[in-house]
Amino acid sequence: LPPLTLYAFLEKSSKYLKNWLRTADYNQITVLDTHDGICITDVEDLLPEPNIKKLVANVEDRSGDTITRGNAGNLHSVGAIYQLTCTYYDALKRNDDAMVGARAIQFFTPGIPQVYYHGLVAGVNNFDLANETGESREINRTYYTLDEWKEAIEHPVAKRTRTLMKFRNEYPAFNGRFELMTSEDTEVKMKWLKDNLWCELEVDLITLKGVITYIDESNKREKKFEI
């Protein structure tokens, strides 16, 4: 999910993401970012090699040292690349709408979503920490004091993400059936249905705007809000 979603936003194409979503297992934990970075090996059978090269080249321009497989025969090949050391926010060029849109896609993907603390507050690459420790993955492991965290959690991305969290945790349709809706390759449309309730996410990869439409539990009327 992380590299496929990233590719969708950077290249304005949901083709490969949707190919995977059509067969995604409900029994999974979903992530966008982790303490280690963005794993590339997971998409070697899902993204063509030229597309992987394009994704890696795009993100490498604003990330730390790429993690490679220790036993790779050719360290310059796509197969040698293991992880990109970069925060997801930096990978998305620090675009708030893209970050929230990616998070919404994660929340609508079948499975249990997990949100890494640094991604929640739109953390940026910590090159100082990575250089200080000599561990490139520390670029995404910023330590916060309590006062720093209180400030970070008020970032616009964090506020919008908490709204999505509340909806994802409380709306009953997420305990029902997932449906990947037909859409253009510049869009992602996802839906959950349970009994007489449903919710639908639409994300436009060109404008980076996202909308959630749902049936209100109390009055059974259709409502929507921008993410």
Phi, psi and chi 1 to 4 in degrees:
 res  aa     phi    psi   chi1   chi2   chi3   chi4
   1 LEU       -  -46.2  179.4   63.6      -      -
   2 PRO   -58.8  -53.5  -24.4   35.1      -      -
   3 PRO   -70.2  -32.0   19.6  -28.6      -      -
   4 LEU   -68.0  -40.3  -70.2  175.6      -      -
   5 THR   -67.7  -42.5  -57.5      -      -      -
   6 LEU   -60.1  -45.7 -177.7   59.3      -      -
   7 TYR   -60.0  -41.6 -179.0   88.7      -      -
   8 ALA   -58.7  -42.9      -      -      -      -
   9 PHE   -75.7  -40.1  -82.7   91.3      -      -
  10 LEU   -72.4  -34.8  -67.0  178.9      -      -
  11 GLU  -103.6   -0.3  -59.7  -59.4  -31.4      -
  12 LYS    59.6   39.2  -49.1  -59.9 -178.0 -174.2
  13 SER  -143.5  121.9  172.7      -      -      -
  14 SER   -96.5    7.5   59.4      -      -      -
  15 LYS   -53.7  -53.4  174.2 -177.1  175.7 -179.6
  16 TYR   -75.7  -33.8  -61.0  102.9      -      -
  17 LEU   -60.8  -46.0  171.9   63.0      -      -
  18 LYS   -69.0  -33.3  -71.1 -172.7  -68.0 -168.5
  19 ASN   -57.7  -42.2  -75.4  -15.2      -      -
  20 TRP   -73.2  -39.5  176.3   75.8      -      -
  21 LEU   -62.4  -27.6  -75.6  170.5      -      -
  22 ARG   -65.4  -21.6  -69.4 -174.0 -178.6   96.4
  23 THR  -122.2   11.0   59.2      -      -      -
  24 ALA   -62.4  139.1      -      -      -      -
  25 ASP   -83.0  136.9 -166.3  -21.8      -      -
  26 TYR   -67.2  -29.0  -80.5   47.7      -      -
  27 ASN   -87.3   73.4 -174.3   25.6      -      -
  28 GLN  -154.5  160.8   64.1  177.1  -18.1      -
  29 ILE  -105.8  127.5  -68.1  176.9      -      -
  30 THR  -100.2  144.9   64.5      -      -      -
  31 VAL  -139.7  160.4  -62.1      -      -      -
  32 LEU  -109.1  -46.7  -75.8 -175.4      -      -
  33 ASP  -131.4  152.6   39.6    6.8      -      -
  34 THR  -138.5  178.2   70.5      -      -      -
  35 HIS   -69.0  -17.2   70.1  -66.5      -      -
  36 ASP   -93.0  -32.2  -87.9  -12.7      -      -
  37 GLY   135.0 -158.0      -      -      -      -
  38 ILE  -107.4  111.4  -57.7  168.9      -      -
  39 CYS   -78.2  128.0 -169.8      -      -      -
  40 ILE   -94.5  -28.3  -64.6  -59.9      -      -
  41 THR   -61.8  -25.5   58.0      -      -      -
  42 ASP   -65.4  -20.4  -66.5  -20.7      -      -
  43 VAL  -112.5   14.6  -66.5      -      -      -
  44 GLU   -63.0  -26.6  -73.5 -179.6  -12.3      -
  45 ASP  -101.1    3.6  -65.2  -33.4      -      -
  46 LEU  -115.1  -27.6  -58.3  171.7      -      -
  47 LEU  -114.6  133.7  -92.5 -179.9      -      -
  48 PRO   -60.1  151.7  -22.9   33.6      -      -
  49 GLU   -55.8  -42.7 -175.8  171.1  -42.6      -
  50 PRO   -61.4  -33.8  -23.3   34.9      -      -
  51 ASN   -71.4  -36.9  -58.2   67.4      -      -
  52 ILE   -64.2  -43.6  -65.6  178.0      -      -
  53 LYS   -59.4  -40.4  -73.3 -177.8  176.7  178.8
  54 LYS   -65.9  -41.9 -167.8  171.8 -175.4  179.6
  55 LEU   -63.7  -46.6  175.1   63.6      -      -
  56 VAL   -62.2  -45.2  170.0      -      -      -
  57 ALA   -62.6  -37.7      -      -      -      -
  58 ASN   -63.1  -49.6 -170.0  -38.4      -      -
  59 VAL   -76.9  -32.5  177.5      -      -      -
  60 GLU   -58.3  -28.7  -88.0 -173.5  -30.5      -
  61 ASP   -63.0  -20.4  -71.1  -16.9      -      -
  62 ARG  -134.0   28.0   52.0 -169.6  177.7  -80.7
  63 SER  -127.6 -179.3   66.4      -      -      -
  64 GLY   -86.6 -164.6      -      -      -      -
  65 ASP   -63.8  135.5  -66.3  -25.0      -      -
  66 THR   -71.8  136.3  -60.5      -      -      -
  67 ILE   -85.4  129.1  -55.8  -63.0      -      -
  68 THR  -114.9  160.6   57.8      -      -      -
  69 ARG   -69.3  132.8  -69.1 -172.9 -179.9   98.2
  70 GLY   -66.6  -25.1      -      -      -      -
  71 ASN  -103.6   16.4   60.8  -10.7      -      -
  72 ALA   -70.3  132.6      -      -      -      -
  73 GLY   -69.8  -36.2      -      -      -      -
  74 ASN  -128.8  105.1  179.1    2.4      -      -
  75 LEU   -69.9   -6.8  -66.1 -179.8      -      -
  76 HIS   -99.1    1.0  -61.2  -71.1      -      -
  77 SER   -89.0  158.9   70.3      -      -      -
  78 VAL   -59.7  -37.4  168.7      -      -      -
  79 GLY   -64.9  -15.7      -      -      -      -
  80 ALA   -81.6  -20.7      -      -      -      -
  81 ILE   -78.2  126.3  -61.0  169.2      -      -
  82 TYR  -104.5  -55.1 -179.2   57.3      -      -
  83 GLN  -139.4  150.7  -70.5  173.9  -21.3      -
  84 LEU   -99.6  126.4  -63.2  175.2      -      -
  85 THR   -91.6   98.6   53.4      -      -      -
  86 CYS  -165.7  142.2 -172.7      -      -      -
  87 THR   -69.6  153.7   69.0      -      -      -
  88 TYR   -66.8  -32.8 -145.4   78.1      -      -
  89 TYR   -65.0  -43.8 -172.2   52.4      -      -
  90 ASP   -67.9  -37.6  -92.3  -53.2      -      -
  91 ALA   -60.1  -33.4      -      -      -      -
  92 LEU   -90.6   19.2  -72.9  170.5      -      -
  93 LYS    62.0   31.2  -57.9 -179.7  179.2 -179.3
  94 ARG    56.1   36.9  -59.6 -171.3 -177.5 -177.0
  95 ASN   -95.0  117.1 -173.4  -67.3      -      -
  96 ASP   -60.3  -45.6  -71.8    8.3      -      -
  97 ASP   -64.0  -40.1  -71.2  -20.9      -      -
  98 ALA   -65.2  -40.9      -      -      -      -
  99 MET   -64.2  -44.5 -173.3   69.2 -151.1      -
 100 VAL   -70.3  -37.5  176.2      -      -      -
 101 GLY   -62.6  -41.9      -      -      -      -
 102 ALA   -63.8  -40.4      -      -      -      -
 103 ARG   -65.2  -38.8 -168.5   68.2   71.8 -173.9
 104 ALA   -63.6  -41.0      -      -      -      -
 105 ILE   -61.8  -42.3  -71.2  173.0      -      -
 106 GLN   -58.7  -44.9  178.7 -160.0   -2.3      -
 107 PHE   -67.9  -26.9  -73.3  177.1      -      -
 108 PHE   -90.1  -10.8  -91.2   72.0      -      -
 109 THR   -72.8  137.7  -64.8      -      -      -
 110 PRO   -53.1  138.1  -27.3   35.8      -      -
 111 GLY   125.9 -175.0      -      -      -      -
 112 ILE  -103.8  116.2  -59.5  172.2      -      -
 113 PRO   -76.0  139.5   23.4  -29.1      -      -
 114 GLN  -121.2  132.1  172.6 -179.2  -74.8      -
 115 VAL  -114.0  119.5  179.5      -      -      -
 116 TYR   -74.0  138.9 -175.8   53.1      -      -
 117 TYR   -57.1  -39.3   78.9   97.3      -      -
 118 HIS   -69.1  -34.3 -150.5 -154.2      -      -
 119 GLY   -73.4  -33.2      -      -      -      -
 120 LEU   -56.4  -41.1  170.2   63.4      -      -
 121 VAL  -100.9   18.5  -63.2      -      -      -
 122 ALA    55.2   49.3      -      -      -      -
 123 GLY   -64.5  146.9      -      -      -      -
 124 VAL  -107.0  167.2  -60.8      -      -      -
 125 ASN   -59.9  127.7  -73.7  -26.3      -      -
 126 ASN  -101.2   81.7 -167.3  -28.9      -      -
 127 PHE   -66.2  -32.9  -71.3  100.5      -      -
 128 ASP   -61.8  -45.0  -70.6  -19.4      -      -
 129 LEU   -66.5  -40.9 -177.7   59.4      -      -
 130 ALA   -63.2  -41.8      -      -      -      -
 131 ASN   -70.3  -36.7  -67.6  -27.7      -      -
 132 GLU   -66.1  -41.3  176.8 -174.1  -24.2      -
 133 THR   -90.8  -19.0   61.2      -      -      -
 134 GLY    76.4    9.0      -      -      -      -
 135 GLU  -112.4  110.0  170.2   54.3   77.1      -
 136 SER   -63.2  -26.2   58.0      -      -      -
 137 ARG   -72.2  -14.3  -75.9  172.7  -74.1 -153.8
 138 GLU   -66.6   -9.6  -68.0  -77.1  -45.5      -
 139 ILE   -59.7  -22.7 -157.6  169.3      -      -
 140 ASN  -116.4   29.9 -166.5   23.8      -      -
 141 ARG  -134.0   44.7  -58.9  174.5 -176.4  174.5
 142 THR   -59.5  136.2  -66.5      -      -      -
 143 TYR   -92.5  132.6  -63.8   86.4      -      -
 144 TYR  -113.9  137.2  -69.3   88.1      -      -
 145 THR   -74.9  167.9   66.0      -      -      -
 146 LEU   -60.8  -42.1 -177.5   57.7      -      -
 147 ASP   -66.2  -39.3  -73.3  -20.5      -      -
 148 GLU   -64.4  -38.3  -72.8  170.7  -19.6      -
 149 TRP   -69.0  -39.3 -177.5 -105.7      -      -
 150 LYS   -59.9  -34.8  -72.4  178.8  178.5  177.8
 151 GLU   -75.7  -42.8  179.8  179.1   -7.4      -
 152 ALA   -63.6  -36.6      -      -      -      -
 153 ILE   -71.3   -9.0 -159.4   66.2      -      -
 154 GLU   -95.7    4.5  -66.0  -55.5  -44.5      -
 155 HIS   -58.4  142.0 -169.9  -72.4      -      -
 156 PRO   -52.3  -37.8  -28.1   34.9      -      -
 157 VAL   -64.2  -41.4  167.2      -      -      -
 158 ALA   -63.9  -41.2      -      -      -      -
 159 LYS   -64.4  -45.1  -71.0 -177.0  175.6 -179.8
 160 ARG   -67.2  -36.0  -66.7  165.2   66.7 -177.0
 161 THR   -67.3  -37.7  -59.0      -      -      -
 162 ARG   -65.8  -33.8  -66.6 -156.4  -56.5  -85.6
 163 THR   -62.6  -42.9  -62.0      -      -      -
 164 LEU   -65.1  -39.7  -71.7  175.3      -      -
 165 MET   -58.9  -46.1  -77.3  177.7  162.9      -
 166 LYS   -60.8  -45.0 -179.2  176.4  175.4   61.3
 167 PHE   -64.7  -44.5 -176.7   78.3      -      -
 168 ARG   -63.5  -37.0  174.3   63.6  178.0   81.2
 169 ASN   -76.6  -27.9  -76.5  -24.5      -      -
 170 GLU  -108.1  -22.6  -63.5  179.7   -4.0      -
 171 TYR   -79.8  124.6 -164.9   70.4      -      -
 172 PRO   -62.6  -27.0  -22.2   33.3      -      -
 173 ALA   -62.6  -21.5      -      -      -      -
 174 PHE   -69.1   -8.5  -72.8  104.6      -      -
 175 ASN   -95.2   11.9  -67.6  -43.5      -      -
 176 GLY  -110.5 -127.9      -      -      -      -
 177 ARG  -112.9  135.1  175.5  172.8   59.2   88.2
 178 PHE   -90.7  143.8  170.2   74.8      -      -
 179 GLU  -139.7  123.5  179.6 -179.7  -48.3      -
 180 LEU   -87.7  115.9 -180.0   64.3      -      -
 181 MET   -84.8  154.6  -56.2  175.0   66.7      -
 182 THR   -66.2  134.5  -58.8      -      -      -
 183 SER  -157.5  165.5   65.2      -      -      -
 184 GLU   -67.1  160.7  -59.8  -67.9  -26.9      -
 185 ASP   -73.1   -4.5  -79.2  -11.1      -      -
 186 THR   -98.9   13.3   55.7      -      -      -
 187 GLU  -137.7  162.9  -58.5  172.2  -45.6      -
 188 VAL  -133.6  127.5 -179.2      -      -      -
 189 LYS  -129.4  122.5  -65.7 -176.0  179.7 -179.4
 190 MET  -133.0  148.4  -49.0  160.9   77.8      -
 191 LYS  -143.3  147.0 -167.6  170.5 -172.4  175.0
 192 TRP  -125.7  139.2  -77.2   88.3      -      -
 193 LEU  -134.4  138.2  -50.1   92.8      -      -
 194 LYS  -153.0  119.7 -171.3  176.0 -170.4  -60.6
 195 ASP    56.3 -122.3  -59.4  -34.3      -      -
 196 ASN  -101.1   16.5   60.0  -13.4      -      -
 197 LEU  -113.7  147.6  -63.4  177.4      -      -
 198 TRP  -154.1  155.8   56.5  -95.5      -      -
 199 CYS  -139.3  146.5   59.3      -      -      -
 200 GLU  -136.3  134.4  177.4 -178.4  -42.8      -
 201 LEU  -110.0  132.5  169.7   69.2      -      -
 202 GLU  -125.3  123.7  -63.4 -175.8   35.7      -
 203 VAL  -123.5  125.8  176.8      -      -      -
 204 ASP   -95.6  115.5 -172.6  -42.2      -      -
 205 LEU   -75.2  -13.7  -61.8  172.4      -      -
 206 ILE   -84.4  -53.4  -56.8  -63.4      -      -
 207 THR   -84.9  -16.3   65.6      -      -      -
 208 LEU    65.8   20.0  -58.3 -179.2      -      -
 209 LYS   -92.8  142.9  -60.8  -58.3 -179.7 -176.3
 210 GLY  -132.2  145.8      -      -      -      -
 211 VAL  -136.5  137.5  175.9      -      -      -
 212 ILE  -110.6  125.5  -69.2  177.4      -      -
 213 THR  -112.4  138.5  -53.5      -      -      -
 214 TYR  -153.9  164.3   67.3  101.8      -      -
 215 ILE   -94.0  121.1  -61.2  -62.0      -      -
 216 ASP   -65.5  131.5 -172.1  -81.7      -      -
 217 GLU   -64.7  -34.0  -66.7 -179.8   76.5      -
 218 SER   -77.8  -42.1   59.4      -      -      -
 219 ASN  -118.8    1.0   56.8   27.2      -      -
 220 LYS    60.7   25.3  -58.5  -58.9 -175.1  -70.9
 221 ARG   -98.4  152.6  -66.8  179.9  178.2  175.4
 222 GLU   -77.5  131.7 -175.5  176.2  -55.7      -
 223 LYS  -131.8  164.4  -68.8 -173.2  175.6 -179.3
 224 LYS  -150.9  157.1   63.7  176.3   57.4 -177.8
 225 PHE  -150.3  148.2   65.0   92.9      -      -
 226 GLU   -79.7  138.4  -66.3 -174.0    0.5      -
 227 ILE   -80.5      -   61.0  175.0      -      -
